[in-house]
Amino acid sequence: MLDDVAAMAERQAGPDRDSAWPPEKLQLFVSPEGWPLAALRPHLSLQSGVMRHALRAGLALSLAYVLGQFLPWNAHPYWLVLSVAVVLRGNLEQTLSRRNERIIGTVIGCLLVLALAQLQQPRLLALAFIVAVGVAHAYVNQRYRVAATAATLMALVQPLLLQPGSSPAIAERLADTVIGALLAWAFCFVLPSWERRSLQRLSGQLRAALARHAGNLLVWAPAPDQQLAQRLSRQQAYTALAALAAAAQRSRVEPRQVRLPEPEIEAVLSHGYRFMALLGTVQQMLNRRTDRLAAELAGPELALARQDCAAWLVQGQGAELPVMAPAEVDWPEHAGQQDLTPWLLRRLRLARREAADLVAAESRLLAAISRADSAGRPRSGVGERP
């Protein structure tokens, strides 16, 4: 940490032209934008969550449109369709959140409109409408409850501006919002895409990202291009870990019989983050302490760790994992000597053990889901065969 503070102070003292990053290198860390048509090809199947959500949304919107034509109130049939469109998301967690935020925001907006309608002030109504337009568009992706409140103001204040003294359609707005939100929630169970459907893909991406990062990092005296590859693979590895953690979080609101097993998920994430932490400490030693490391010992050990970690992580289930005794990762004796090679070797052994433990934890996770499916639980809930 003292080295980091000294390096930051030195960099702030003057311009660092030698290590400045050109735009073409920085662009590697930016996600590509655009939606090529070729991206649709993998989703032309019912196994794709994108296809299932498209069909689910199409059915829900069609039913909302037909239902809106037969309700006792039909002055604003598109309100029902709009409620379904904004509430129905790609997974149950986001849909439940949108459902609650939409209903609460609508109720708050209706109460505000009731108060404004009692004042009978056209200028105040016009000002409220303009503010609501800006707030609704500003908060739609930030705080949806605020956006829903402003959208309700927009929808109910505009008729009051066109016909002063008229009654706002509060009951219709509330009914359409509640019915639409319930329809969207109900259709989450039609062709559902539970998180366990994506578990195989997410775990495979995680192992591939960790193997790639270990292969880039466990190198003695890396070249500048290799150092750039280390930064890229580090970002990809943490993104894969975050994706698996987000799937576990979303799964907590799913039906109990299709939830991801939390102990097994926690074990995979724990070993993954510990593996990344150990690689980070190895990287710091290789970047800052090469003068206190024995190259003739560190080089072969780095190659062995790189080979083992990459092989186990790439192979995944079925890999022949070693059984490491606790003595293999004991603390080295340290009496103030300058040679830090024993500490590097210990961290490499720990990294090998964490890689093996992660593969074993992933095998237990997939086996637990397989046992749940074979016990008669539905793989993806309503709309699929057990």
TAZIHU-V674849 format. One record per pair of residues at least 6 apart in sequence whose ideal C-beta (glycine too) atoms are under 7 Angstrom apart, sorted by the first residue. I is the first residue (numbers start at 1). GAP is how many residues later the second one is. D is the distance in whole Angstrom. If there is no record, write none. Layout:
I:GAP:D, I:GAP:D
This chain:
3:285:6, 25:203:7, 28:204:6, 29:203:7, 29:206:6, 42:6:7, 43:7:4, 43:8:5, 44:7:7, 45:6:6, 46:6:6, 49:41:7, 49:144:4, 49:148:7, 49:149:7, 52:139:4, 52:141:5, 53:37:5, 53:140:6, 55:136:6, 56:131:5, 56:134:5, 56:135:5, 57:31:6, 59:128:7, 59:131:6, 60:24:5, 60:28:6, 60:123:6, 60:124:6, 60:127:4, 61:20:6, 61:23:6, 61:24:6, 63:120:7, 64:16:5, 64:17:5, 64:20:4, 64:116:6, 64:119:6, 65:16:5, 67:13:6, 68:6:7, 68:9:3, 68:12:4, 68:13:6, 69:8:6, 73:99:5, 75:94:7, 75:97:7, 76:93:7, 76:96:6, 76:100:7, 79:94:7, 79:97:4, 80:96:5, 80:99:6, 80:100:5, 83:19:7, 83:93:6, 83:94:5, 83:97:2, 83:98:6, 84:96:5, 84:99:5, 84:100:5, 86:12:7, 86:16:7, 87:8:6, 87:11:5, 87:12:5, 87:15:5, 87:93:7, 87:94:5, 87:97:4, 88:7:6, 88:96:4, 88:99:6, 89:6:5, 89:9:6, 91:102:7, 91:159:5, 92:96:5, 92:161:6, 92:162:6, 93:157:4, 93:160:5, 95:89:6, 95:90:6, 95:93:5, 96:89:7, 96:157:6, 98:46:6, 99:82:4, 99:85:6, 99:86:5, 101:43:4, 101:44:4, 101:47:6, 102:46:5, 102:75:6, 102:79:5, 103:74:6, 103:75:6, 103:78:6, 104:41:6, 105:40:4, 105:43:3, 105:44:4, 105:47:7, 106:42:6, 106:46:5, 106:67:6, 106:68:6, 106:71:4, 108:41:5, 109:39:7, 109:40:4, 109:43:3, 109:44:5, 110:42:6, 110:60:5, 110:63:6, 110:64:6, 112:41:6, 113:39:7, 113:40:6, 113:43:4, 113:44:6, 113:55:5, 113:57:7, 114:56:7, 116:8:7, 116:9:6, 116:12:6, 116:41:7, 117:43:6, 117:51:6, 122:39:7, 122:42:6, 125:32:5, 125:35:6, 125:36:6, 126:35:6, 128:25:6, 128:29:6, 129:25:6, 129:28:5, 129:29:6, 129:32:6, 132:18:4, 132:21:4, 132:22:5, 132:25:7, 133:21:6, 135:11:6, 135:15:4, 136:11:5, 136:14:4, 136:15:5, 136:18:6, 139:7:4, 139:8:4, 140:7:4, 152:21:6, 155:18:6, 156:12:4, 156:13:7, 156:14:7, 156:17:6, 159:7:6, 159:9:7, 160:6:6, 160:8:6, 189:192:6, 189:193:4, 190:192:7, 190:193:5, 191:192:5, 192:188:5, 192:189:5, 192:190:6, 192:191:6, 194:60:6, 194:64:5, 194:186:5, 194:187:6, 195:52:5, 195:55:6, 195:56:4, 195:59:7, 195:65:6, 196:62:6, 196:64:6, 196:173:6, 197:183:6, 198:49:6, 199:48:7, 199:61:7, 199:170:7, 202:41:6, 202:42:5, 202:45:6, 203:41:7, 203:159:5, 205:35:5, 206:34:4, 206:35:6, 206:38:6, 206:66:6, 207:106:4, 207:107:7, 207:109:6, 209:24:7, 209:27:5, 209:28:4, 209:31:4, 210:27:5, 210:62:7, 210:65:6, 210:103:5, 211:98:7, 211:99:5, 211:102:4, 211:103:5, 212:21:5, 212:24:7, 213:20:4, 213:21:6, 213:24:5, 213:66:7, 214:65:6, 214:92:6, 214:95:4, 214:96:6, 215:91:6, 215:95:5, 216:10:6, 216:13:5, 216:14:5, 216:17:5, 217:13:5, 217:62:5, 217:65:7, 217:66:6, 218:64:7, 218:84:5, 218:87:5, 218:88:4, 219:7:6, 219:83:7, 220:75:7, 220:78:6, 220:79:5, 220:82:6, 222:8:7, 230:53:7, 237:39:6, 238:38:7, 241:28:7, 241:31:5, 241:32:6, 244:24:7, 244:25:6, 245:24:6, 247:13:7, 248:12:6, 248:14:7, 248:17:4, 251:8:5, 251:9:4, 252:7:7, 255:126:6, 257:120:5, 257:121:7, 258:120:7, 258:122:7, 258:123:5, 261:104:7, 261:107:5, 264:97:7, 264:100:5, 264:101:4, 264:104:5, 265:100:6, 267:94:4, 268:90:6, 268:93:5, 268:94:5, 268:97:6, 271:83:5, 271:86:5, 271:87:4, 271:90:5, 272:86:6, 274:80:5, 275:76:6, 275:79:4, 275:80:6, 275:83:6, 278:69:5, 278:72:5, 278:73:4, 278:76:6, 279:72:6, 281:66:6, 282:62:7, 282:65:5, 282:66:7, 282:69:7, 285:8:7, 285:55:7, 285:59:5, 289:51:5, 292:46:5, 292:47:6, 292:48:5, 293:47:6, 293:48:5, 293:51:6, 294:45:6, 294:47:5, 297:44:5, 298:43:6, 298:46:6, 301:44:6, 301:47:5, 302:46:7, 305:43:4, 305:46:6, 305:47:5, 308:44:5, 309:42:6, 309:43:6, 309:46:4, 312:7:5, 312:9:6, 312:43:5, 312:44:6, 312:47:5, 313:42:6, 313:46:7, 316:43:6, 316:46:7, 317:46:5, 317:49:7, 319:40:6, 321:35:4, 321:38:6, 321:39:6, 322:34:6, 324:29:5, 328:21:6, 329:17:6, 329:20:5, 329:21:5, 329:24:6, 332:10:4, 332:11:6, 332:14:6, 373:6:5, 376:10:6, 377:9:7, 378:6:6, 378:8:5, 379:7:7
